[in-house]
């Protein structure tokens, strides 16, 4: 079983919304930081949003700031990415990632150790 399991991707029209979910139920504790990353065709995987164990530590890529919201439910070991006002350029494979520890240094792929399988998001008419 994968340490992180994602769901919620799909096809949505521009201006629509999606909510991605990531389960970390396989982890023994909630002492981890979480991140959402995405990769479109021909591009490198980039950080979309990252969050420490506690509220107030969130970071967002400039391209999604004001439209996306990251959250987590430590009791249930779940994390979410609410995506509103989606644009075609938001299309890509979205990955949930985690690292041990309450905080992260950078919202960068190299700082996260555990990865989900990815979920496809297509924003198109």
C-alpha positions in Angstrom: 0.0 0.0 0.0 1.2 3.5 -0.9 2.0 5.7 2.1 -0.1 8.5 0.4 -3.3 7.9 -1.6 -4.8 10.7 -3.7 -8.2 11.2 -5.2 -10.4 13.9 -6.6 -8.9 14.6 -10.0 -11.0 14.8 -13.1 -12.2 17.0 -16.0 -13.6 20.4 -15.2 -14.5 23.5 -17.2 -12.6 26.7 -16.9 -13.9 28.6 -13.9 -14.9 25.5 -12.1 -13.7 23.9 -8.9 -12.1 20.7 -7.7 -11.2 19.4 -4.3 -8.2 17.0 -4.2 -7.8 14.7 -1.2 -4.8 12.9 0.2 -4.9 10.2 2.8 -1.9 9.6 5.0 -3.7 6.9 7.1 -0.8 4.6 6.7 1.5 6.9 8.7 2.0 6.0 12.4 1.7 9.7 13.5 0.7 13.1 12.2 4.2 14.6 12.7 4.8 15.5 9.1 4.6 18.4 6.7 2.5 18.1 3.5 2.8 19.5 0.0 0.9 19.5 -3.2 2.9 19.5 -6.5 1.9 19.4 -10.1 3.5 18.6 -13.4 2.2 19.2 -16.9 3.5 17.9 -20.2 7.0 19.1 -20.9 7.5 20.8 -17.5 9.2 20.0 -14.3 7.3 19.1 -11.2 6.6 22.3 -9.3 5.3 23.2 -5.8 1.7 24.3 -5.7 1.2 24.6 -2.0 2.9 23.3 1.2 1.9 23.3 4.8 3.4 22.3 8.1 1.7 20.4 10.9 0.1 23.5 12.3 -1.9 26.3 10.7 -0.2 29.5 9.7 2.7 27.9 7.8 1.1 27.7 4.4 2.9 28.7 1.1 1.4 29.0 -2.3 2.8 29.3 -5.8 2.2 32.8 -7.2 0.2 31.2 -10.1 -2.4 29.8 -7.7 -2.4 32.3 -4.8 -5.9 33.4 -4.1 -7.5 30.5 -5.9 -6.2 27.4 -4.1 -6.4 26.6 -0.5 -4.5 23.8 1.4 -5.8 22.3 4.6 -5.3 19.3 6.7 -7.1 17.2 9.3 -4.5 15.9 11.6 -6.9 13.7 13.5 -7.9 11.8 10.4 -4.5 12.2 8.7 -6.1 13.8 5.7 -5.0 16.8 3.6 -6.9 18.7 0.9 -6.3 21.1 -1.9 -9.4 23.2 -2.8 -9.0 24.6 -6.3 -11.3 27.3 -7.4 -11.6 29.4 -10.6 -9.6 26.8 -12.4 -7.8 27.8 -15.6 -6.6 25.6 -18.5 -3.0 26.2 -17.4 -3.8 24.5 -14.1 -4.0 21.2 -16.0 -1.6 18.5 -15.1 -0.9 15.6 -12.7 -1.2 16.6 -9.1 0.9 14.9 -6.4 0.6 14.8 -2.7 3.9 14.6 -0.8 5.0 14.5 2.8 8.1 14.7 4.9 8.7 13.7 8.5 8.8 16.7 10.9 6.4 19.4 11.8 7.8 22.0 9.4 9.4 22.2 5.9 12.2 24.3 4.7 11.2 24.9 1.1 8.1 23.9 -0.9 10.3 22.0 -3.3 10.2 18.4 -4.5 13.7 17.7 -3.1 12.5 18.4 0.5 9.7 15.8 0.4 10.2 12.1 0.8 6.9 10.3 0.4 4.7 10.7 -2.7 1.3 9.6 -3.9 0.6 8.1 -7.3 -0.7 11.4 -8.7 -4.1 12.4 -9.9 -4.9 13.9 -13.3 -6.6 17.3 -13.5 -7.8 18.5 -16.9 -9.3 22.0 -17.2 -11.0 22.3 -20.6 -14.3 23.0 -22.3 
